[in-house]
Amino acid sequence: MFHVRPYKVKELASLYHINLRTFQRWLYRIRTKLGKIEGQYLMIEQVEIIISHYKMPYFIQVEVVSEDEAESNGSKTRSA
């Protein structure tokens, strides 16, 4: 689950699953809204601006079910 908190630019880029350089270009495009990045961390307000502009980073959650569990639950889920 994604929590809004101070993030390093590199951390946020990895949450968006994009290259750091690409993410820095994204930030450059909204630099007037973001203001100056002080230190190593983006402030919560800056993270919120990024989210409002580029949407929330998404996560894919995969549930692995063994064949025995799938058969006992009557589930049609594929096993890994």
C-alpha positions in Angstrom: 0.0 0.0 0.0 1.2 3.5 -0.9 1.6 6.0 2.0 2.1 9.7 1.5 5.2 10.6 3.4 8.6 12.2 2.5 10.3 10.2 -0.2 13.7 10.4 -1.9 13.4 11.0 -5.6 14.9 7.6 -6.3 12.4 5.9 -4.0 9.5 7.5 -5.7 10.8 6.7 -9.2 11.0 3.0 -8.2 7.4 3.1 -6.9 6.3 4.4 -10.3 8.4 1.7 -12.0 10.3 4.1 -14.1 14.0 5.1 -14.6 15.3 7.8 -12.3 16.3 10.0 -15.3 12.8 9.8 -16.7 11.3 10.6 -13.3 13.6 13.6 -13.0 12.2 14.8 -16.4 8.7 14.4 -15.0 9.7 16.6 -12.0 11.2 19.2 -14.3 7.9 19.6 -16.2 6.1 20.5 -13.0 9.0 22.4 -11.3 7.0 25.6 -10.9 4.3 23.7 -9.0 6.8 21.7 -6.9 9.1 24.5 -5.9 12.7 23.9 -4.8 13.6 20.4 -3.6 15.5 20.9 -0.3 17.9 18.2 0.7 17.4 14.5 -0.2 13.7 14.2 0.5 10.6 15.5 -1.2 8.3 17.1 1.3 4.8 15.6 1.8 3.3 18.6 -0.1 5.5 17.9 -3.1 4.6 14.2 -3.1 1.0 15.2 -3.1 1.6 17.5 -6.1 3.3 14.7 -8.0 0.4 12.3 -7.2 -2.2 14.9 -8.3 -0.3 15.4 -11.6 0.8 11.9 -12.4 -1.7 9.8 -10.4 -1.0 7.3 -7.7 1.7 4.7 -8.3 0.1 1.3 -8.8 0.9 -2.0 -7.2 0.2 -5.4 -8.5 -0.6 -7.9 -5.8 -0.2 -11.5 -6.7 -1.7 -14.2 -4.5 -0.1 -17.6 -4.9 -2.4 -20.5 -4.1 -1.1 -24.1 -3.9 -2.9 -26.8 -5.9 -4.2 -28.4 -2.7 -5.7 -25.1 -1.4 -7.3 -24.4 -4.8 -8.9 -27.9 -4.9 -10.1 -27.8 -1.3 -11.6 -24.3 -1.8 -13.1 -25.2 -5.1 -11.3 -22.2 -6.6 -10.4 -21.9 -10.2 -7.3 -19.9 -9.4 -4.1 -20.9 -11.2 -1.3 -22.1 -9.0 2.3 -21.0 -9.3 
